Every structure is written in structure tokens, then in C-alpha cells.
Amino acid sequence: MSATFAPARPWAAAEPSPSQHVLSVLVRNQPSVLARISGLFSRRAYNIASLAVGPTENPHISRVTIVVQGDLHVEQVLRQLDKLIDVVAIAELDSARSVSREVMLLSLAVPLAKRPALLDFVQQCRGTVVDITAETITFEVTGTPAHIDAIVAQCCGERGCGDGGRGEAAYQVVALARSGTIALPKTSAGEQAFVTSTGGITVGGADELPALLVSA
């Protein structure tokens, strides 16, 4: 009898904990800028849950998205980040006023008899199968971090992978990779506070970011 997944809706998972902070930092593309940013957090014993970096619409500027867990003195951290060389702009993104996404690749060892159940689960999760071999299936899922967390718990949690939590581990996890959170403020979010490298706190919405980039 083939294994089946519990009929949970992973995209209906709870929102991230209030003790989790998402910081968006625009930086100039210079060597060691990431080391200086991560060092600032490690010296203060803050736990970085994820860190993602990539180019923006300006080829000279990258966006660093940092997810920090635990109690965080946000304004103090923003000002300390602002003191770092090559930091252009900083904002803490509120979950109600921003959109966040993460990509996960999950590779499972799947017997032929159990593949239909897994493929059905991937479809329920709005995922995409990206590779199939004689022994494994690798699929990709894009969604909110809570969405990804729920899928990981369903596949790799205490209940085991598949079998609806009846105690039989249906699949072996071969490899798992997560991109980390990326996020942007909503264009209609209204005002958000940014700390800019010109000093002090300025107030502006997402439409102010291009001006910051041009002046960088």
C-alpha cells in the first residue's frame, strides 16, 4: 500500500513569531561588506536565522535581507548598521507592509510505488518537480517562510516523511537547501522609516528607494 501525506495545508501556516525581525539593507558592491554586517550581529550575540544577498535594479547596489531571531533593539541596530562603510539604506520590514518569499529544493529517495503520493503532495504544495532519477525526486517550492517551514515539518518532522504520521518514514531525505528569506516593502504600504548613509532617520515609502540608489 502506498504512503499518503496528511491533508495539511502548509500555505495556511501561522505567521512568523513576533520575535523575528526582517531587515532589508542596501549596500554598495564592495569586498567584505557582508563580513562586516554579519560581524556586527555576531559581536552582539544576535542569532541570524537567514541571510540572503542579490543584485538590485542598480548594478552597483545589492540588497541584503537579514532575518534575526530573538529580542532585538531595532533602532540601535539600524544606527549601528548605518555606520558601516558601503551601507546605503536600511529598513525593518513589517510583515503586514511587505512581501517575503523563500525557495526550497528538497531531494527525497522515493520507491516507485510511493511516487504517486509524493507527486500529489508536491502539487498540493504548489511545488514543481525539477529532477527525477531512478532513486530520487527533487522538487522546488516557492512561498512564504511559514509555507516552507510547514512543508519541511510535513516531510521531515517527527512524524516522518509521508504516511500521514502513522510512524512509517516513507522517504529518506537526501538533501535540502533553502535560499533564505527575500523581501520587499509593498508599494502601497505608506510610510516606512529608513536609515540612510547621509545620517539620521528619514521617512519615505518604497518609491523613495530609487532616489537613494541614484545618490549612492
Buried (B, 14 or more C-beta within 10 A) or exposed (E): EBBBBEEBEBBEBEEBEEEBBBBBBBBBBEEEBBEBBBEBBEEEEBEBBBBBBEEBEBEEBBBBBBBBBEEBEEEEBBBBBBEBEBBBBBBBBEBEBBBBBBBBBBBBBBEEEBBEBBBEBBEBBEBEBEEEEEEBBBBBBBBBBBBBBBBBBBBBEEBBBBBBBEEEEBBEBBEEEBBBBBBBBBEEBEEBBBBBBEEEEEEBBBEBBEEBBEEB
